[in-house]
């Protein structure tokens, strides 16, 4: 398998709301790129087995962002009755702060509906300030602290949530005729 070299795009090429980025469903052949992004992004990365176990669940969905025919970001999320739960999300370090993560989050937020799934939840390590700030800027709020949340360390996590109501995106309540 040939190794693709991904160079950082020029800011002018990408910062206009993630121009040139294609977000699509994750497929099996994306796994080597996803694993490389995972290892670069996290001190305690998921293994290929972790990804496979999650994605085999009927309620788990993976998506990737491509730029110049290379995977530069991924997201794994889970469908629940009233919410979407982001399990894993990372952008290649060289492609951060270019609108890619924001574009992926917008795609996820667009899946929300007041009658069904009206919020998104995720956990962020207490030491991951860049992620906390990114999600806060996207409209997420820390709603609780999860003590000793991670198996690989005794680190706490912040449970962050995005809700349609809090974002002002919920539609007016529907009235029944009569």
Backbone as JSON, one array per atom type, in Angstrom:
{
  "sequence": "XXXXXXXXXXXXXXXXXXXXXXXXXXXXXXXXXXXXXXXXXXXXXXXXXXXXXXXXXXXXXXXXXXXXXXXXXXXXXXXXXXXXXXXXXXXXXXXXXXXXXXXXXXXXXXXXXXXXXXXXXXXXXXXXXXXXXXXXXXXXXXXXXXXXXXXXXXXXXXXXXXXXXXXXXXXXXXXXXX",
  "N": [[0.85, -1.17, 0.0], [0.62, 2.14, -0.9], [2.07, 5.0, 0.61], [0.58, 8.02, 1.28], [1.55, 11.35, 1.1], [0.55, 14.05, 2.91], [0.22, 17.37, 2.55], [0.09, 20.46, 4.32], [-2.68, 22.44, 3.61], [-2.98, 25.66, 2.02], [-3.87, 28.46, 4.02], [-5.66, 30.21, 2.82], [-6.91, 28.55, 1.04], [-8.42, 26.78, 2.55], [-9.68, 27.99, 4.83], [-12.05, 29.29, 4.24], [-14.62, 28.38, 5.42], [-13.99, 25.6, 5.44], [-13.51, 24.9, 2.77], [-13.06, 22.76, -0.03], [-13.09, 20.46, 1.39], [-14.31, 17.22, 1.85], [-16.83, 15.52, 3.35], [-17.68, 12.33, 4.39], [-19.13, 8.99, 4.77], [-17.34, 6.67, 6.8], [-15.22, 4.12, 5.53], [-13.96, 0.75, 5.27], [-11.34, 0.79, 4.14], [-10.37, 3.2, 5.01], [-9.29, 2.88, 7.49], [-6.38, 2.61, 8.08], [-5.5, 5.31, 7.77], [-7.16, 6.6, 9.61], [-6.33, 5.39, 12.0], [-3.69, 6.35, 12.08], [-4.12, 9.11, 12.41], [-5.41, 9.01, 14.87], [-3.36, 7.98, 16.57], [-1.54, 10.09, 16.4], [-3.01, 12.15, 17.55], [-3.76, 11.52, 20.21], [-2.72, 10.75, 23.53], [-3.4, 8.37, 24.71], [-4.31, 6.34, 22.6], [-7.08, 4.88, 20.71], [-7.22, 1.44, 19.83], [-7.0, -0.57, 16.81], [-8.78, -2.62, 17.18], [-10.53, -1.47, 19.06], [-11.8, 0.47, 17.46], [-12.99, -1.23, 15.54], [-14.69, -2.8, 17.14], [-16.48, -0.84, 18.07], [-17.56, 0.17, 15.63], [-18.87, -2.03, 14.64], [-21.22, -2.14, 15.94], [-24.7, -1.69, 15.5], [-25.7, 0.83, 16.02], [-23.66, 2.61, 15.79], [-21.73, 5.01, 14.06], [-19.38, 6.0, 11.61], [-17.54, 8.73, 10.32], [-15.59, 10.5, 7.91], [-13.33, 13.15, 7.02], [-12.12, 14.36, 4.02], [-9.35, 15.76, 2.32], [-7.85, 16.81, -0.56], [-7.89, 14.16, -1.55], [-7.08, 12.69, 0.67], [-7.56, 11.32, 3.91], [-8.19, 13.42, 6.56], [-9.41, 13.83, 8.94], [-11.61, 12.39, 11.42], [-14.67, 11.04, 12.79], [-16.43, 9.28, 15.24], [-19.59, 8.3, 16.13], [-22.48, 7.63, 18.17], [-25.81, 6.49, 17.96], [-28.57, 7.28, 19.89], [-31.79, 7.12, 21.51], [-32.68, 9.77, 22.2], [-30.5, 11.36, 21.77], [-27.26, 12.09, 20.27], [-24.13, 10.59, 20.58], [-20.88, 11.46, 20.74], [-18.13, 9.5, 20.32], [-15.47, 9.42, 19.56], [-13.18, 11.66, 18.08], [-11.15, 13.37, 15.88], [-8.74, 15.53, 14.34], [-6.23, 15.69, 11.92], [-3.14, 16.86, 13.03], [-1.69, 18.77, 11.47], [-3.75, 19.91, 10.04], [-5.47, 21.24, 11.66], [-7.52, 23.89, 12.98], [-8.52, 24.92, 10.64], [-11.1, 24.82, 9.9], [-12.12, 22.29, 9.44], [-12.89, 20.44, 11.49], [-15.02, 21.92, 12.5], [-16.74, 21.91, 10.31], [-17.37, 19.19, 10.21], [-18.68, 18.91, 12.69], [-20.89, 20.56, 12.21], [-22.22, 19.03, 10.3], [-23.0, 16.92, 11.92], [-24.64, 18.23, 13.81], [-26.68, 19.01, 12.11], [-28.12, 16.7, 11.91], [-29.74, 16.61, 14.08], [-33.0, 16.81, 15.56], [-35.91, 18.36, 16.84], [-38.07, 16.69, 17.56], [-36.98, 14.21, 17.9], [-33.86, 13.19, 18.16], [-32.33, 15.49, 20.03], [-30.03, 16.51, 21.08], [-26.43, 16.56, 21.5], [-23.89, 14.71, 22.99], [-20.71, 14.41, 24.64], [-17.51, 13.33, 25.9], [-14.71, 14.96, 27.35], [-11.31, 14.98, 28.06], [-10.04, 16.28, 31.14], [-7.6, 17.53, 30.9], [-7.42, 18.27, 28.28], [-7.45, 20.98, 27.0], [-7.47, 22.39, 24.45], [-9.47, 20.92, 23.02], [-11.68, 21.29, 24.69], [-12.05, 24.07, 24.42], [-12.55, 24.23, 21.67], [-15.0, 22.79, 21.4], [-16.59, 24.32, 23.08], [-16.64, 26.76, 21.68], [-18.16, 25.91, 19.58], [-20.64, 25.79, 20.63], [-21.15, 23.94, 22.63], [-21.62, 22.97, 26.06], [-20.16, 22.43, 29.23], [-21.57, 20.09, 31.32], [-21.3, 18.4, 33.45], [-18.93, 16.81, 35.7], [-17.08, 13.94, 35.24], [-15.86, 11.73, 37.33], [-12.72, 10.03, 37.53], [-12.93, 8.88, 34.92], [-11.6, 7.68, 32.74], [-10.2, 4.58, 31.63], [-7.48, 4.23, 31.2], [-6.12, 6.02, 32.78], [-6.27, 7.97, 35.82], [-7.74, 10.16, 35.26], [-10.16, 12.79, 35.16], [-13.19, 13.55, 33.33], [-14.9, 15.99, 31.35], [-18.3, 16.17, 30.86], [-19.76, 17.17, 28.02], [-22.27, 19.05, 26.33], [-24.43, 19.68, 23.59], [-27.3, 21.32, 22.76], [-30.37, 21.61, 20.94], [-32.26, 23.49, 21.85], [-30.75, 25.19, 23.53], [-29.07, 26.24, 21.64], [-30.75, 27.73, 20.18], [-31.95, 26.65, 17.97], [-34.16, 25.07, 17.86], [-37.37, 24.25, 16.62], [-40.56, 25.92, 16.67], [-43.05, 24.77, 18.99], [-45.19, 22.21, 17.82], [-48.59, 22.53, 16.94], [-51.61, 20.86, 17.47], [-54.4, 20.31, 15.33], [-57.61, 21.69, 16.03]],
  "CA": [[0.0, 0.0, 0.0], [1.48, 3.32, -0.98], [1.88, 6.01, 1.64], [0.31, 9.32, 0.71], [2.05, 12.48, 1.86], [-0.44, 15.1, 2.93], [0.81, 18.64, 2.94], [-0.88, 21.39, 4.87], [-3.2, 23.34, 2.59], [-2.82, 27.06, 2.36], [-4.99, 28.97, 4.79], [-6.65, 30.8, 1.92], [-7.64, 27.47, 0.36], [-9.31, 26.03, 3.44], [-10.38, 28.69, 5.9], [-13.39, 29.73, 3.87], [-15.58, 27.37, 5.9], [-13.6, 24.24, 5.1], [-13.61, 24.68, 1.32], [-12.22, 21.67, -0.52], [-13.24, 19.32, 2.29], [-15.42, 16.31, 1.54], [-17.18, 14.7, 4.51], [-18.4, 11.14, 3.92], [-19.12, 7.85, 5.69], [-16.08, 5.95, 6.9], [-15.22, 2.78, 4.97], [-12.88, -0.09, 5.8], [-10.0, 1.17, 3.69], [-9.95, 4.42, 5.71], [-8.77, 2.55, 8.82], [-4.98, 2.98, 8.31], [-5.4, 6.76, 7.95], [-7.83, 6.93, 10.87], [-5.44, 4.96, 13.08], [-2.55, 7.27, 12.13], [-4.62, 10.35, 13.02], [-5.67, 8.68, 16.28], [-2.08, 7.89, 17.29], [-0.95, 11.42, 16.47], [-3.84, 13.07, 18.32], [-4.05, 11.17, 21.6], [-1.71, 10.07, 24.35], [-3.93, 7.02, 24.92], [-5.16, 6.14, 21.4], [-7.85, 3.67, 20.49], [-6.59, 0.44, 18.96], [-7.86, -0.96, 15.68], [-9.84, -3.44, 17.78], [-11.51, -0.54, 19.65], [-12.59, 1.01, 16.35], [-13.78, -2.31, 14.96], [-15.75, -3.15, 18.1], [-17.49, 0.23, 18.04], [-18.22, 0.3, 14.33], [-19.71, -3.22, 14.39], [-22.52, -1.9, 16.56], [-25.66, -1.11, 14.56], [-25.99, 2.22, 16.36], [-22.41, 3.39, 15.71], [-21.47, 5.51, 12.72], [-18.11, 6.68, 11.43], [-17.42, 9.59, 9.15], [-14.25, 11.05, 7.72], [-13.2, 14.34, 6.17], [-11.02, 14.22, 3.07], [-8.84, 16.93, 1.63], [-6.89, 16.37, -1.59], [-7.96, 12.69, -1.6], [-6.51, 12.08, 1.87], [-8.35, 11.46, 5.13], [-7.51, 14.34, 7.48], [-10.16, 13.88, 10.19], [-12.64, 11.36, 11.55], [-15.57, 11.12, 13.94], [-17.24, 8.1, 15.53], [-20.67, 8.67, 17.03], [-23.45, 6.59, 18.48], [-27.19, 6.94, 17.94], [-29.45, 6.91, 21.01], [-33.17, 7.59, 21.25], [-32.87, 11.22, 22.31], [-29.24, 12.09, 21.64], [-26.11, 11.54, 19.56], [-23.0, 10.55, 21.52], [-19.6, 11.41, 20.04], [-17.22, 8.62, 21.03], [-14.08, 9.71, 19.19], [-13.17, 12.73, 17.08], [-9.81, 13.95, 15.79], [-8.29, 16.14, 13.09], [-4.78, 15.63, 11.74], [-2.55, 18.06, 13.64], [-1.33, 19.75, 10.44], [-4.95, 20.45, 9.42], [-6.34, 21.85, 12.68], [-7.81, 25.34, 12.91], [-8.8, 25.27, 9.25], [-12.54, 24.68, 9.67], [-12.5, 20.91, 9.14], [-13.66, 19.93, 12.63], [-16.27, 22.67, 12.56], [-17.6, 21.4, 9.24], [-17.86, 17.87, 10.63], [-19.68, 19.13, 13.74], [-22.11, 21.09, 11.58], [-22.9, 17.89, 9.69], [-23.63, 16.18, 13.01], [-25.71, 19.07, 14.35], [-27.77, 18.99, 11.13], [-28.87, 15.46, 12.1], [-30.62, 16.76, 15.23], [-34.38, 17.22, 15.3], [-36.59, 18.54, 18.12], [-38.97, 15.57, 17.88], [-36.25, 12.95, 18.03], [-32.57, 13.41, 18.81], [-32.24, 16.94, 20.13], [-28.78, 16.95, 21.7], [-25.2, 15.81, 21.28], [-23.06, 14.66, 24.19], [-19.36, 13.85, 24.47], [-16.63, 13.5, 27.05], [-13.41, 15.54, 27.01], [-10.36, 14.91, 29.19], [-9.86, 17.55, 31.84], [-6.34, 18.14, 30.46], [-7.48, 18.58, 26.84], [-7.99, 22.33, 26.89], [-7.84, 22.75, 23.06], [-10.76, 20.31, 22.67], [-12.71, 21.98, 25.47], [-12.28, 25.37, 23.8], [-13.15, 23.99, 20.35], [-16.4, 22.43, 21.56], [-17.28, 25.48, 23.65], [-16.86, 27.71, 20.58], [-19.19, 25.32, 18.71], [-21.93, 25.83, 21.32], [-21.26, 22.91, 23.66], [-21.42, 23.43, 27.43], [-19.84, 21.38, 30.2], [-22.74, 19.93, 32.18], [-20.9, 17.7, 34.67], [-17.59, 16.23, 35.76], [-17.13, 12.48, 35.4], [-14.67, 11.4, 38.1], [-11.98, 8.81, 37.15], [-13.69, 8.38, 33.78], [-10.82, 6.93, 31.76], [-9.57, 3.34, 32.09], [-6.02, 4.29, 31.05], [-5.56, 6.95, 33.76], [-7.28, 8.36, 36.81], [-8.16, 11.49, 34.86], [-11.58, 13.1, 35.06], [-13.66, 14.06, 32.04], [-16.06, 16.88, 31.36], [-19.39, 15.79, 29.98], [-20.18, 18.37, 27.31], [-23.54, 18.83, 25.65], [-24.98, 20.66, 22.66], [-28.75, 21.09, 22.63], [-31.06, 22.48, 19.98], [-32.9, 24.59, 22.57], [-29.71, 26.11, 23.98], [-28.48, 26.87, 20.46], [-31.76, 28.53, 19.5], [-32.25, 26.02, 16.68], [-35.37, 24.27, 17.95], [-38.51, 24.86, 15.98], [-41.65, 26.2, 17.58], [-43.82, 23.55, 19.24], [-46.25, 21.97, 16.84], [-49.94, 22.52, 17.51], [-52.55, 19.95, 16.82], [-55.63, 20.96, 14.88], [-58.76, 21.5, 16.9]],
  "C": [[0.89, 1.24, 0.0], [1.1, 4.33, 0.09], [1.68, 7.35, 0.97], [0.85, 10.4, 1.64], [1.0, 13.58, 1.76], [0.24, 16.37, 3.39], [-0.28, 19.55, 3.45], [-1.36, 22.32, 3.77], [-2.95, 24.78, 2.99], [-4.06, 27.52, 3.11], [-6.06, 29.54, 3.88], [-7.48, 29.72, 1.23], [-8.68, 26.83, 1.26], [-10.14, 26.87, 4.4], [-11.73, 29.24, 5.5], [-14.37, 28.59, 4.12], [-15.24, 25.97, 5.4], [-13.73, 23.93, 3.62], [-12.65, 23.57, 0.91], [-12.29, 20.43, 0.35], [-14.46, 18.52, 1.88], [-15.65, 15.43, 2.76], [-18.04, 13.55, 4.0], [-18.36, 10.06, 5.0], [-17.76, 7.19, 5.68], [-16.24, 4.56, 6.27], [-13.97, 2.04, 5.47], [-11.48, 0.37, 5.38], [-9.49, 2.49, 4.28], [-9.2, 4.11, 7.01], [-7.29, 2.89, 9.01], [-4.8, 4.49, 8.54], [-6.02, 7.19, 9.28], [-6.93, 6.55, 12.05], [-4.22, 5.89, 13.21], [-2.95, 8.6, 12.76], [-4.84, 10.14, 14.52], [-4.38, 8.65, 17.09], [-1.42, 9.26, 17.43], [-1.69, 12.32, 17.46], [-3.89, 12.79, 19.81], [-2.9, 10.43, 22.28], [-2.1, 8.61, 24.58], [-4.87, 6.69, 23.76], [-5.97, 4.85, 21.45], [-7.03, 2.73, 19.62], [-7.52, 0.16, 17.79], [-9.03, -1.8, 16.19], [-10.92, -2.56, 18.41], [-12.41, 0.05, 18.57], [-13.53, -0.05, 15.79], [-14.95, -2.68, 15.86], [-16.86, -2.09, 18.08], [-18.28, 0.23, 16.74], [-19.06, -0.92, 13.96], [-21.09, -3.08, 15.02], [-23.44, -1.24, 15.54], [-25.88, 0.38, 14.79], [-24.77, 3.14, 16.25], [-22.12, 3.76, 14.26], [-20.11, 6.21, 12.69], [-18.16, 7.56, 10.21], [-16.01, 10.15, 9.11], [-14.36, 12.32, 6.89], [-11.97, 14.12, 5.31], [-10.64, 15.59, 2.53], [-7.77, 16.42, 0.68], [-6.76, 14.84, -1.6], [-7.29, 12.0, -0.43], [-7.42, 12.32, 3.06], [-7.56, 12.33, 6.1], [-8.25, 14.47, 8.82], [-11.17, 12.74, 10.21], [-13.49, 11.64, 12.78], [-16.32, 9.79, 14.03], [-18.34, 8.56, 16.48], [-21.7, 7.56, 17.11], [-24.85, 7.21, 18.5], [-27.92, 6.41, 19.17], [-30.83, 7.48, 20.72], [-33.29, 9.1, 21.23], [-31.61, 12.03, 22.09], [-28.28, 11.37, 20.7], [-24.94, 11.62, 20.54], [-21.71, 10.41, 20.71], [-18.64, 10.59, 20.89], [-15.76, 8.97, 20.77], [-14.1, 10.71, 18.03], [-11.77, 13.31, 17.06], [-9.57, 14.49, 14.39], [-6.78, 16.04, 13.07], [-4.17, 16.94, 12.22], [-2.24, 19.15, 12.61], [-2.54, 20.44, 9.81], [-5.92, 21.06, 10.43], [-6.45, 23.35, 12.45], [-8.02, 25.82, 11.48], [-10.28, 25.1, 8.9], [-13.01, 23.26, 9.42], [-13.35, 20.32, 10.26], [-15.0, 20.62, 12.74], [-17.24, 22.18, 11.5], [-18.18, 20.04, 9.62], [-18.92, 18.01, 11.73], [-20.98, 19.67, 13.17], [-22.91, 19.97, 10.94], [-23.64, 17.09, 10.76], [-24.82, 16.95, 13.58], [-26.92, 19.07, 13.41], [-28.62, 17.72, 11.25], [-29.85, 15.54, 13.27], [-32.0, 17.21, 14.79], [-35.11, 17.32, 16.63], [-37.46, 17.36, 18.53], [-38.23, 14.28, 18.21], [-34.97, 13.17, 18.83], [-32.3, 14.91, 18.84], [-30.96, 17.43, 20.79], [-27.64, 16.02, 21.34], [-24.41, 15.85, 22.58], [-21.71, 14.06, 23.83], [-18.59, 14.09, 25.75], [-15.29, 14.04, 26.55], [-12.53, 15.44, 28.26], [-10.19, 16.28, 29.82], [-8.58, 18.27, 31.4], [-6.35, 18.56, 28.99], [-8.16, 19.93, 26.62], [-8.31, 22.72, 25.44], [-9.2, 22.16, 22.65], [-11.9, 21.0, 23.42], [-13.07, 23.32, 24.82], [-12.95, 25.24, 22.43], [-14.64, 23.71, 20.5], [-17.2, 23.59, 22.17], [-17.59, 26.51, 22.56], [-17.96, 27.21, 19.63], [-20.57, 25.29, 19.39], [-22.15, 24.76, 22.36], [-21.01, 23.55, 25.03], [-21.08, 22.23, 28.3], [-21.01, 21.29, 31.17], [-22.42, 19.14, 33.45], [-19.46, 17.22, 34.56], [-17.75, 14.74, 36.02], [-15.81, 12.06, 36.05], [-14.06, 10.07, 37.66], [-12.61, 8.12, 35.95], [-12.9, 7.43, 32.89], [-10.16, 5.7, 32.38], [-8.06, 3.43, 32.1], [-5.34, 5.24, 32.03], [-6.65, 7.26, 34.79], [-7.84, 9.75, 36.52], [-9.68, 11.61, 34.79], [-11.91, 13.55, 33.64], [-14.76, 15.07, 32.29], [-17.07, 16.3, 30.4], [-19.89, 17.09, 29.35], [-21.41, 18.05, 26.49], [-23.88, 20.01, 24.75], [-26.46, 20.34, 22.54], [-29.37, 22.07, 21.67], [-31.67, 23.69, 20.68], [-31.86, 25.64, 22.97], [-29.1, 26.87, 22.8], [-29.48, 27.75, 19.71], [-32.16, 27.96, 18.16], [-33.53, 25.2, 16.7], [-36.53, 25.0, 17.29], [-39.6, 25.11, 17.03], [-42.43, 24.91, 17.81], [-44.95, 23.42, 18.23], [-47.58, 21.93, 17.56], [-50.78, 21.55, 16.72], [-53.8, 20.71, 16.42], [-56.73, 20.73, 15.9], [-58.78, 22.44, 17.95]]
}
